[in-house]
Amino acid sequence: MSKITDEEILKIANLARIKINSDDVKKFRDSIEEILEYVDNLSEVDTSNVDPFFSLNDLSNSFREDDPRKNTDFTINDDNFISLKNGYIKVNKVL
């Protein structure tokens, strides 16, 4: 793994809008190198027999067809905050 230079640390700090002094550069460099070494260890893990993983649970999305023309008298409350008129959604003025 390549070493991180002081200039790279200063560039990262500048991009993150963090002001660091020259004493902090070594501390941040050591911390970032330690993190990158840890992440680099993950490349040694054999995942050839592992199936791709897409979700933590078995939930699936249930979609409905979104067609306002099917509901011609749709209102949310007595003030007619949202209603359908001629197939279009009508809302009260916001501003």
C-alpha positions as CSV (number, residue, x, y, z in Angstrom):
1,M,0.0,0.0,0.0
2,S,1.3,3.4,-0.8
3,K,2.0,6.0,1.8
4,I,-0.2,9.1,2.0
5,T,1.8,12.3,1.6
6,D,1.4,15.5,3.7
7,E,0.2,17.3,0.6
8,E,-2.6,14.7,0.1
9,I,-3.7,15.2,3.8
10,L,-3.8,19.0,3.3
11,K,-5.7,18.6,0.1
12,I,-8.3,16.3,1.8
13,A,-8.6,18.8,4.7
14,N,-9.1,21.6,2.2
15,L,-11.8,19.7,0.3
16,A,-13.5,18.9,3.7
17,R,-13.2,22.6,4.7
18,I,-11.2,21.6,7.8
19,K,-8.4,23.8,9.0
20,I,-5.5,21.7,10.3
21,N,-2.1,22.8,11.4
22,S,1.2,21.1,10.7
23,D,1.1,19.2,14.0
24,D,-2.2,17.6,13.0
25,V,-1.1,16.5,9.6
26,K,0.9,13.5,11.0
27,K,-1.9,12.5,13.3
28,F,-4.4,12.5,10.4
29,R,-2.0,10.8,8.1
30,D,-1.4,8.0,10.6
31,S,-5.2,7.6,11.2
32,I,-6.1,7.5,7.5
33,E,-3.3,5.0,6.7
34,E,-4.5,2.8,9.6
35,I,-8.1,2.9,8.2
36,L,-6.9,2.1,4.6
37,E,-4.8,-0.8,5.9
38,Y,-7.8,-2.2,7.6
39,V,-10.0,-1.9,4.5
40,D,-7.2,-3.4,2.4
41,N,-7.4,-6.5,4.5
42,L,-10.9,-7.1,3.1
43,S,-9.4,-7.9,-0.3
44,E,-7.8,-11.0,1.3
45,V,-11.2,-12.5,2.1
46,D,-12.3,-15.3,-0.2
47,T,-15.7,-14.5,-1.5
48,S,-15.8,-16.8,-4.5
49,N,-18.4,-19.2,-3.0
50,V,-20.6,-16.4,-1.6
51,D,-23.8,-15.5,-3.4
52,P,-24.6,-11.8,-4.1
53,F,-26.5,-10.3,-1.2
54,F,-29.1,-7.7,-2.1
55,S,-31.3,-7.2,1.0
56,L,-31.3,-7.8,4.8
57,N,-34.9,-8.8,4.9
58,D,-37.5,-10.5,2.7
59,L,-39.6,-7.4,2.2
60,S,-40.5,-6.4,-1.2
61,N,-42.1,-3.3,-2.6
62,S,-45.8,-3.4,-3.3
63,F,-46.5,-0.9,-6.1
64,R,-49.9,0.2,-7.3
65,E,-50.7,1.8,-10.6
66,D,-50.6,5.6,-10.2
67,D,-53.5,6.8,-12.3
68,P,-55.5,9.7,-10.9
69,R,-58.2,9.3,-13.5
70,K,-59.5,6.2,-11.6
71,N,-60.5,8.3,-8.6
72,T,-62.7,11.1,-9.8
73,D,-64.0,12.3,-6.4
74,F,-60.8,12.0,-4.4
75,T,-60.5,14.4,-1.4
76,I,-58.3,14.4,1.6
77,N,-60.2,16.6,4.0
78,D,-63.3,18.8,4.2
79,D,-61.3,21.8,2.9
80,N,-60.6,20.0,-0.4
81,F,-56.9,20.4,0.2
82,I,-56.3,17.9,-2.6
83,S,-58.9,17.0,-5.2
84,L,-59.1,15.7,-8.7
85,K,-60.6,17.9,-11.4
86,N,-60.7,16.7,-15.0
87,G,-58.1,14.0,-14.3
88,Y,-55.6,16.5,-12.8
89,I,-54.6,17.0,-9.1
90,K,-55.8,20.3,-7.8
91,V,-54.1,21.8,-4.7
92,N,-54.7,25.0,-2.8
93,K,-52.2,27.9,-3.2
94,V,-49.1,27.5,-1.1
95,L,-47.7,31.0,-1.3
